Amino acid sequence: MTSEAPLAREHSTSEDELSGEGFSFLQLSGNYAQYGTHRLLYPSFAKNVEDLIRNETKYYIVAVTPKTPNGTSGIGSIHSPAAHADKSATL
């Protein structure tokens, strides 16, 4: 099994989750069944989709980031001040 297999599986799972979220919203079923109209539910739907995409992106970044000899990622935390130091110096 290649190192790409877990990524492909995760992508497929994420795709299924996004599709399921879209169908639930379209049909006003699942989490959307009791709340009314598409217009009222759209903000909740958009947030759910953004969360799914954000989670997939985080997983992908972790999966493709080379590891350092001590087993940690080589890029640092995306939330750490060091990760943004060069950008803030040019602002």
C-alpha positions as CSV (number, residue, x, y, z in Angstrom):
1,M,0.0,0.0,0.0
2,T,1.4,3.4,-0.9
3,S,1.5,6.5,1.3
4,E,-1.1,8.1,-1.0
5,A,-3.7,5.4,0.0
6,P,-4.7,7.0,3.3
7,L,-5.0,10.4,1.6
8,A,-7.2,8.9,-1.1
9,R,-9.4,7.3,1.6
10,E,-9.7,10.5,3.6
11,H,-10.5,12.5,0.5
12,S,-13.2,9.9,-0.4
13,T,-14.6,10.1,3.1
14,S,-14.6,13.9,3.0
15,E,-16.3,13.9,-0.4
16,D,-19.0,11.6,1.0
17,E,-19.5,13.9,4.0
18,L,-19.8,17.0,1.8
19,S,-22.3,15.2,-0.5
20,G,-24.3,14.0,2.5
21,E,-24.4,17.5,4.0
22,G,-25.5,18.9,0.6
23,F,-28.3,16.3,0.2
24,S,-29.5,16.8,3.8
25,F,-29.7,20.5,3.2
26,L,-31.4,20.2,-0.2
27,Q,-34.0,17.7,1.2
28,L,-34.3,19.5,4.6
29,S,-33.6,16.2,6.3
30,G,-31.2,15.1,9.1
31,N,-29.9,18.1,11.0
32,Y,-32.0,20.4,8.8
33,A,-35.4,18.6,9.2
34,Q,-36.9,20.6,12.0
35,Y,-35.8,24.2,11.3
36,G,-37.8,25.4,8.3
37,T,-36.7,26.8,5.1
38,H,-33.5,26.8,3.0
39,R,-33.2,30.5,3.5
40,L,-33.1,30.2,7.3
41,L,-30.8,27.2,7.3
42,Y,-28.3,28.4,4.8
43,P,-26.0,30.0,7.3
44,S,-25.8,26.8,9.3
45,F,-25.3,24.8,6.1
46,A,-22.4,27.1,5.0
47,K,-20.7,26.8,8.4
48,N,-21.0,23.0,8.4
49,V,-19.5,22.8,4.9
50,E,-16.7,25.2,5.8
51,D,-15.9,23.1,8.9
52,L,-15.7,19.9,6.8
53,I,-13.4,21.6,4.3
54,R,-11.2,23.0,7.1
55,N,-10.9,19.6,8.7
56,E,-9.9,18.0,5.4
57,T,-7.4,20.7,4.8
58,K,-5.8,20.3,8.2
59,Y,-5.6,16.5,7.7
60,Y,-4.0,17.0,4.3
61,I,-1.4,19.5,5.6
62,V,-0.4,17.1,8.4
63,A,-0.3,14.1,6.0
64,V,2.0,15.8,3.4
65,T,4.3,17.8,5.7
66,P,7.7,16.1,5.9
67,K,8.7,15.0,9.3
68,T,11.9,16.1,11.0
69,P,14.3,13.6,12.5
70,N,12.6,14.0,16.0
71,G,9.2,13.0,14.4
72,T,7.6,16.4,14.4
73,S,6.5,18.4,11.3
74,G,9.1,20.7,9.8
75,I,6.8,23.7,9.3
76,G,5.7,24.6,12.8
77,S,2.2,25.4,13.9
78,I,0.1,27.3,11.5
79,H,-1.0,29.3,14.6
80,S,2.4,30.0,16.0
81,P,3.9,33.5,15.9
82,A,7.0,32.1,14.3
83,A,4.9,30.8,11.3
84,H,3.8,34.4,10.6
85,A,7.0,36.3,11.6
86,D,8.2,36.9,8.0
87,K,4.8,38.1,6.8
88,S,4.4,40.6,9.6
89,A,7.8,42.1,9.0
90,T,6.7,43.1,5.4
91,L,3.4,44.7,6.5
